[in-house]
Amino acid sequence: MIPRDAYRLRPIAREDLDLLLAWRNAPHIRRWMYTQRPISREEHVAWFERVRTMESARHLIFECAGNPLGVMNFVGIRSDRTEASWGFYLAAAEPPRGMGMKLGVVGLAFAFESLELSKVRAEVLTSNERSLAFHRKLGFRDEEVLVQHAVDDGRCEDVNVLGLVRDHWRLSRERFERSAFGEEGR
């Protein structure tokens, strides 16, 4: 088993843009996004230029031993660090079993320890039952449903909002680390 410390998050760099654009435009990823049409290179570069220095956002690459595996974003980071929303995806259409849990554990550790957030929120398309189940497995609680919130190219879809507070994460973290990484996760 690959040890826990081989997995990390690092800031997205300009050199990552081509890889990220290919991932973001992959059908298995974009189908769960608010904007589901393919993103142009110009849009992608403009997004990067806009967000790369924002204090209220962190856009990160999830990697193992230097190999990029996915993306983790924290947006709407409040200046008082009370909360932020997260989003993520793994690049592979069929990632290795357990990789999502590894990404989730690494991301939540970053949120609550590095960013010192009090709460992490998630917005998940109601049709994305797999992501809803994943969030609930990590301890997120349902907070509200935003009715017809995701509007894209004539499509309207409800969005579930879920939240996880730092105290609940602290109570479960060790168990999730063991689940994701085995005994090395302790």
GUTI-496022 format. One record per residue: residue number from 1; x, y, z of N, C-alpha, C in turn. Coordinates in steps of 0.001 Angstrom, whole numbers, plus 500000, padded with zeros to 6 digits. Layout:
N
{NUM, {X, Y, Z}, {X, Y, Z}, {X, Y, Z}}
...
! end
This chain:
186
{1, {500845, 498819, 500000}, {500000, 500000, 500000}, {500893, 501249, 500000}}
{2, {500504, 502215, 499211}, {501248, 503473, 499134}, {500981, 504265, 500417}}
{3, {502029, 504767, 501077}, {501827, 505467, 502355}, {501078, 506793, 502197}}
{4, {500436, 507207, 503262}, {499641, 508431, 503318}, {500434, 509646, 502860}}
{5, {501692, 509752, 503264}, {502456, 510959, 502954}, {502850, 511067, 501482}}
{6, {502567, 510042, 500670}, {502804, 510136, 499224}, {501702, 510949, 498535}}
{7, {500563, 511105, 499220}, {499421, 511838, 498670}, {499446, 513265, 499182}}
{8, {499230, 514206, 498274}, {499228, 515599, 498701}, {498433, 516459, 497734}}
{9, {498185, 517672, 498182}, {497585, 518713, 497349}, {498636, 519780, 497120}}
{10, {498693, 520293, 495895}, {499607, 521388, 495591}, {498883, 522384, 494700}}
{11, {499289, 523641, 494742}, {498617, 524646, 493899}, {498745, 524323, 492414}}
{12, {497695, 524615, 491680}, {497733, 524485, 490225}, {498725, 525502, 489674}}
{13, {499541, 525057, 488742}, {500528, 525921, 488090}, {500165, 526064, 486606}}
{14, {500704, 527076, 485994}, {500464, 527315, 484567}, {500787, 526061, 483737}}
{15, {501812, 525326, 484140}, {502215, 524117, 483413}, {501147, 523023, 483458}}
{16, {500198, 523131, 484381}, {499139, 522127, 484529}, {497939, 522395, 483618}}
{17, {497887, 523543, 482988}, {496659, 523963, 482313}, {496200, 523017, 481203}}
{18, {497098, 522530, 480382}, {496684, 521620, 479303}, {496091, 520330, 479870}}
{19, {496745, 519784, 480881}, {496250, 518570, 481521}, {494878, 518820, 482145}}
{20, {494736, 519932, 482868}, {493457, 520254, 483503}, {492338, 520443, 482493}}
{21, {492639, 521091, 481384}, {491616, 521303, 480361}, {491154, 519965, 479783}}
{22, {492077, 519072, 479527}, {491701, 517744, 479026}, {490821, 517015, 480038}}
{23, {491198, 517073, 481312}, {490376, 516439, 482351}, {488996, 517073, 482410}}
{24, {488955, 518401, 482504}, {487691, 519119, 482683}, {486726, 518877, 481529}}
{25, {487255, 518675, 480328}, {486405, 518448, 479161}, {486062, 516980, 478927}}
{26, {486610, 516098, 479736}, {486277, 514678, 479599}, {484804, 514478, 479956}}
{27, {484066, 513733, 479140}, {482622, 513557, 479382}, {482280, 513056, 480787}}
{28, {483084, 512159, 481348}, {482775, 511614, 482680}, {482955, 512654, 483782}}
{29, {483636, 513749, 483509}, {483803, 514817, 484497}, {482796, 515929, 484252}}
{30, {482704, 516398, 483030}, {481854, 517566, 482782}, {480372, 517276, 482972}}
{31, {479961, 516022, 482915}, {478539, 515709, 483098}, {478033, 516068, 484494}}
{32, {478947, 516243, 485457}, {478548, 516572, 486825}, {478811, 518032, 487170}}
{33, {479173, 518835, 486202}, {479472, 520244, 486419}, {478241, 521105, 486160}}
{34, {478240, 522286, 486748}, {477184, 523246, 486440}, {477200, 523584, 484952}}
{35, {478374, 523800, 484398}, {478530, 524055, 482964}, {479014, 522768, 482324}}
{36, {478160, 522140, 481516}, {478486, 520822, 481007}, {479030, 520822, 479578}}
{37, {479018, 521948, 478931}, {479572, 522012, 477575}, {481099, 522020, 477671}}
{38, {481790, 521636, 476615}, {483253, 521716, 476629}, {483724, 523168, 476830}}
{39, {484798, 523309, 477565}, {485401, 524613, 477858}, {486515, 524852, 476841}}
{40, {486570, 526054, 476266}, {487636, 526373, 475307}, {488941, 526674, 476044}}
{41, {490037, 526573, 475322}, {491344, 526901, 475910}, {491355, 528350, 476389}}
{42, {490775, 529255, 475616}, {490743, 530671, 475999}, {489977, 530860, 477306}}
{43, {488827, 530223, 477435}, {488055, 530304, 478683}, {488859, 529757, 479850}}
{44, {489534, 528659, 479603}, {490302, 527985, 480646}, {491456, 528865, 481137}}
{45, {492193, 529454, 480212}, {493308, 530333, 480576}, {492778, 531569, 481301}}
{46, {491664, 532131, 480816}, {491069, 533302, 481479}, {490654, 532951, 482908}}
{47, {490088, 531767, 483097}, {489722, 531315, 484446}, {490966, 531267, 485331}}
{48, {492035, 530655, 484837}, {493259, 530545, 485624}, {493800, 531922, 486002}}
{49, {493840, 532829, 485057}, {494346, 534177, 485338}, {493479, 534876, 486390}}
{50, {492195, 534606, 486355}, {491266, 535243, 487290}, {491406, 534682, 488711}}
{51, {491636, 533386, 488823}, {491593, 532760, 490153}, {492952, 532549, 490809}}
{52, {494021, 532648, 490064}, {495323, 532227, 490602}, {495802, 533042, 491788}}
{53, {495328, 534258, 491953}, {495764, 535072, 493093}, {494617, 535420, 494040}}
{54, {493480, 534811, 493847}, {492331, 535100, 494715}, {492580, 534587, 496135}}
{55, {492353, 535433, 497108}, {492475, 535019, 498509}, {491313, 534120, 498930}}
{56, {490195, 534227, 498237}, {488992, 533491, 498619}, {488887, 532125, 497931}}
{57, {489946, 531676, 497283}, {489897, 530385, 496589}, {491272, 529715, 496600}}
{58, {491244, 528393, 496584}, {492449, 527591, 496411}, {492103, 526537, 495366}}
{59, {492890, 526479, 494320}, {492707, 525496, 493253}, {493950, 524622, 493243}}
{60, {493753, 523331, 493464}, {494849, 522427, 493790}, {494829, 521166, 492940}}
{61, {496007, 520615, 492762}, {496167, 519311, 492111}, {496316, 518271, 493224}}
{62, {495573, 517190, 493103}, {495720, 516035, 493988}, {496686, 515086, 493291}}
{63, {497751, 514717, 493999}, {498736, 513845, 493386}, {499242, 512798, 494362}}
{64, {499821, 511753, 493781}, {500467, 510704, 494557}, {501868, 510534, 494003}}
{65, {502854, 510709, 494862}, {504265, 510563, 494483}, {504580, 511380, 493227}}
{66, {504024, 512572, 493146}, {504290, 513474, 492034}, {503440, 513240, 490800}}
{67, {502593, 512220, 490805}, {501719, 511925, 489662}, {500350, 512563, 489869}}
{68, {499933, 513479, 488987}, {498631, 514134, 489136}, {497489, 513143, 488926}}
{69, {496524, 513181, 489856}, {495398, 512253, 489809}, {494054, 512965, 489721}}
{70, {494008, 514240, 490106}, {492730, 514936, 490124}, {492870, 516360, 490598}}
{71, {491733, 516954, 490881}, {491638, 518370, 491245}, {490825, 518528, 492520}}
{72, {491223, 519482, 493332}, {490482, 519864, 494541}, {490413, 521382, 494558}}
{73, {489206, 521917, 494707}, {489010, 523366, 494764}, {488294, 523751, 496047}}
{74, {488715, 524855, 496629}, {487999, 525482, 497730}, {487678, 526898, 497279}}
{75, {486408, 527242, 497272}, {485990, 528571, 496816}, {485097, 529209, 497871}}
{76, {484983, 530521, 497761}, {484162, 531237, 498733}, {484733, 531161, 500131}}
{77, {486055, 531100, 500229}, {486697, 531043, 501549}, {486454, 532380, 502231}}
{78, {485729, 532335, 503315}, {485422, 533572, 504029}, {486661, 534078, 504758}}
{79, {486784, 535383, 504848}, {487978, 535973, 505478}, {488104, 535566, 506944}}
{80, {486987, 535251, 507587}, {487043, 534810, 508982}, {487231, 533300, 509108}}
{81, {487391, 532636, 507977}, {487643, 531187, 507895}, {486508, 530340, 508470}}
{82, {485307, 530910, 508538}, {484204, 530119, 509059}, {483752, 529051, 508084}}
{83, {483889, 529286, 506783}, {483477, 528256, 505835}, {484009, 528527, 504435}}
{84, {483921, 527477, 503626}, {484215, 527526, 502195}, {483472, 526356, 501559}}
{85, {483321, 526413, 500259}, {482747, 525296, 499505}, {483861, 524561, 498792}}
{86, {483713, 523253, 498700}, {484723, 522483, 497993}, {484122, 521800, 496787}}
{87, {484987, 521465, 495855}, {484631, 520685, 494687}, {485866, 519909, 494273}}
{88, {485682, 518804, 493582}, {486818, 517949, 493248}, {486422, 516971, 492168}}
{89, {487417, 516390, 491548}, {487201, 515245, 490680}, {488512, 514492, 490508}}
{90, {488372, 513224, 490247}, {489511, 512394, 489876}, {489550, 512326, 488360}}
{91, {490749, 512312, 487795}, {490901, 512358, 486344}, {490431, 511081, 485660}}
{92, {490711, 509946, 486249}, {490398, 508665, 485611}, {488897, 508415, 485584}}
{93, {488417, 507900, 484464}, {487001, 507551, 484355}, {486649, 506436, 485337}}
{94, {487570, 505522, 485541}, {487398, 504429, 486508}, {488622, 504405, 487418}}
{95, {488661, 505296, 488427}, {489843, 505343, 489304}, {489950, 504068, 490140}}
{96, {491138, 503779, 490620}, {491306, 502610, 491491}, {490375, 502700, 492700}}
{97, {489894, 501566, 493111}, {488993, 501509, 494273}, {489654, 502197, 495474}}
{98, {488895, 503069, 496133}, {489376, 503749, 497326}, {490058, 505081, 497058}}
{99, {490306, 505420, 495789}, {491002, 506664, 495485}, {490155, 507883, 495863}}
{100, {488851, 507787, 495709}, {487980, 508896, 496105}, {488082, 509182, 497597}}
{101, {488140, 508129, 498403}, {488274, 508314, 499849}, {489618, 508958, 500175}}
{102, {490665, 508570, 499475}, {491970, 509197, 499687}, {491892, 510697, 499372}}
{103, {491297, 511030, 498235}, {491134, 512439, 497864}, {490316, 513184, 498916}}
{104, {489228, 512584, 499370}, {488388, 513222, 500380}, {489107, 513459, 501687}}
{105, {489840, 512472, 502158}, {490565, 512597, 503429}, {491656, 513654, 503323}}
{106, {492427, 513621, 502244}, {493482, 514616, 502054}, {492869, 516011, 501945}}
{107, {491779, 516138, 501213}, {491118, 517438, 501053}, {490557, 517985, 502347}}
{108, {489902, 517130, 503131}, {489332, 517610, 504391}, {490421, 517941, 505407}}
{109, {491491, 517173, 505415}, {492613, 517520, 506298}, {493160, 518895, 505914}}
{110, {493292, 519161, 504633}, {493761, 520468, 504158}, {492786, 521566, 504588}}
{111, {491503, 521322, 504410}, {490485, 522326, 504743}, {490513, 522697, 506214}}
{112, {490549, 521695, 507066}, {490407, 521956, 508498}, {491738, 522254, 509192}}
{113, {492846, 521824, 508620}, {494143, 522065, 509250}, {494905, 523203, 508582}}
{114, {495084, 523130, 507285}, {495858, 524176, 506596}, {495060, 525465, 506441}}
{115, {493827, 525335, 505955}, {492987, 526532, 505785}, {492315, 526957, 507086}}
{116, {492294, 526061, 508060}, {491678, 526313, 509371}, {490213, 526709, 509259}}
{117, {489493, 526036, 508357}, {488066, 526307, 508194}, {487273, 525706, 509345}}
{118, {486145, 526307, 509624}, {485221, 525753, 510614}, {484213, 524822, 509962}}
{119, {483953, 525054, 508655}, {482940, 524270, 507961}, {483282, 524181, 506479}}
{120, {483033, 523003, 505918}, {483161, 522791, 504475}, {481771, 522485, 503935}}
{121, {481433, 523189, 502873}, {480134, 522975, 502224}, {480359, 522342, 500859}}
{122, {479364, 521609, 500398}, {479406, 520989, 499080}, {478089, 521254, 498377}}
{123, {478165, 521523, 497094}, {476979, 521629, 496242}, {477066, 520490, 495243}}
{124, {476047, 519619, 495263}, {476064, 518412, 494438}, {474773, 518342, 493641}}
{125, {474896, 518141, 492321}, {473702, 517952, 491504}, {472896, 516790, 492076}}
{126, {471596, 516975, 492196}, {470742, 515962, 492797}, {470835, 514629, 492060}}
{127, {471083, 514664, 490775}, {471197, 513425, 490004}, {472506, 512680, 490271}}
{128, {473461, 513305, 490938}, {474763, 512675, 491197}, {474693, 511892, 492513}}
{129, {473976, 510791, 492454}, {473744, 509985, 493651}, {475038, 509445, 494249}}
{130, {475989, 509144, 493407}, {477276, 508617, 493895}, {477999, 509661, 494747}}
{131, {478017, 510916, 494282}, {478672, 511974, 495055}, {477906, 512270, 496342}}
{132, {476592, 512256, 496278}, {475801, 512478, 497504}, {476124, 511400, 498540}}
{133, {476172, 510144, 498111}, {476490, 509046, 499035}, {477908, 509199, 499588}}
{134, {478840, 509613, 498745}, {480228, 509816, 499169}, {480304, 510884, 500258}}
{135, {479643, 512013, 500037}, {479668, 513088, 501031}, {479057, 512633, 502354}}
{136, {477947, 511926, 502277}, {477307, 511450, 503511}, {478196, 510443, 504229}}
{137, {478920, 509628, 503473}, {479853, 508670, 504086}, {480949, 509406, 504849}}
{138, {481383, 510557, 504322}, {482411, 511361, 504995}, {481867, 512169, 506174}}
{139, {480570, 512088, 506419}, {479986, 512787, 507557}, {479274, 514081, 507221}}
{140, {479216, 514441, 505945}, {478471, 515645, 505563}, {477001, 515432, 505856}}
{141, {476347, 516513, 506249}, {474910, 516471, 506535}, {474169, 517339, 505522}}
{142, {472999, 516858, 505142}, {472159, 517626, 504221}, {471713, 518917, 504886}}
{143, {471818, 520034, 504152}, {471421, 521333, 504689}, {470233, 521933, 503955}}
{144, {470250, 521860, 502616}, {469142, 522423, 501847}, {469211, 521912, 500421}}
{145, {468129, 522144, 499693}, {468081, 521854, 498273}, {467820, 523167, 497552}}
{146, {468671, 523490, 496596}, {468497, 524673, 495770}, {467735, 524235, 494522}}
{147, {466486, 524655, 494430}, {465593, 524187, 493377}, {465960, 524840, 492040}}
{148, {466139, 523999, 491029}, {466498, 524418, 489671}, {467655, 525426, 489679}}
{149, {468637, 525143, 490490}, {469789, 526031, 490678}, {470825, 525906, 489559}}
{150, {471008, 524706, 489051}, {471976, 524481, 487975}, {471253, 524646, 486646}}
{151, {471552, 525722, 485969}, {470918, 526014, 484687}, {472018, 526104, 483639}}
{152, {471930, 525238, 482627}, {472957, 525219, 481587}, {472338, 524688, 480301}}
{153, {472359, 525497, 479270}, {471914, 525070, 477941}, {470525, 524439, 477981}}
{154, {469596, 525110, 478660}, {468222, 524641, 478736}, {467958, 523592, 479789}}
{155, {468967, 523150, 480485}, {468830, 522141, 481538}, {468709, 522844, 482883}}
{156, {467727, 522457, 483674}, {467577, 522967, 485047}, {467618, 521767, 485984}}
{157, {468436, 521882, 487020}, {468537, 520764, 487956}, {468675, 521286, 489374}}
{158, {468075, 520537, 490287}, {468216, 520861, 491698}, {469631, 520532, 492167}}
{159, {470051, 521238, 493214}, {471373, 521040, 493796}, {471217, 520819, 495296}}
{160, {471814, 519749, 495797}, {471832, 519503, 497236}, {473027, 520220, 497844}}
{161, {472795, 520908, 498947}, {473863, 521548, 499699}, {474074, 520718, 500966}}
{162, {475319, 520324, 501192}, {475685, 519535, 502360}, {476797, 520264, 503098}}
{163, {476948, 519984, 504375}, {477988, 520627, 505159}, {478627, 519676, 506157}}
{164, {479890, 519951, 506439}, {480640, 519201, 507449}, {481397, 520204, 508308}}
{165, {481207, 520124, 509613}, {481894, 521041, 510521}, {483157, 520379, 511079}}
{166, {484110, 521216, 511430}, {485418, 520746, 511891}, {485307, 519777, 513071}}
{167, {484450, 520057, 514043}, {484339, 519180, 515211}, {483902, 517772, 514823}}
{168, {482984, 517654, 513866}, {482552, 516326, 513416}, {483678, 515618, 512665}}
{169, {484446, 516376, 511880}, {485591, 515792, 511178}, {486617, 515263, 512180}}
{170, {486914, 516040, 513203}, {487912, 515615, 514196}, {487522, 514314, 514874}}
{171, {486241, 514115, 515101}, {485772, 512893, 515740}, {485922, 511668, 514840}}
{172, {485898, 511879, 513534}, {485916, 510769, 512573}, {487214, 510631, 511803}}
{173, {488080, 511610, 511900}, {489259, 511641, 511037}, {490094, 510369, 511106}}
{174, {490425, 509911, 512292}, {491292, 508742, 512422}, {490676, 507528, 511720}}
{175, {489387, 507352, 511876}, {488693, 506229, 511230}, {488774, 506345, 509709}}
{176, {488576, 507558, 509181}, {488653, 507762, 507729}, {490078, 507588, 507212}}
{177, {491064, 508052, 507967}, {492468, 507861, 507578}, {492767, 506367, 507468}}
{178, {492345, 505587, 508454}, {492571, 504137, 508412}, {491841, 503501, 507237}}
{179, {490615, 503943, 506993}, {489835, 503412, 505884}, {490515, 503692, 504545}}
{180, {491047, 504897, 504393}, {491654, 505294, 503127}, {493069, 504767, 502947}}
{181, {493842, 504771, 504024}, {495276, 504495, 503900}, {495779, 503311, 504702}}
{182, {494916, 502612, 505409}, {495356, 501500, 506241}, {496011, 502019, 507494}}
{183, {496766, 501192, 508166}, {497393, 501579, 509423}, {498375, 502722, 509275}}
{184, {498944, 502901, 508044}, {499891, 503995, 507837}, {499201, 505345, 507963}}
{185, {497877, 505365, 507846}, {497126, 506611, 507917}, {496974, 507151, 509322}}
{186, {497376, 506388, 510305}, {497189, 506811, 511691}, {498099, 507942, 512056}}
! end
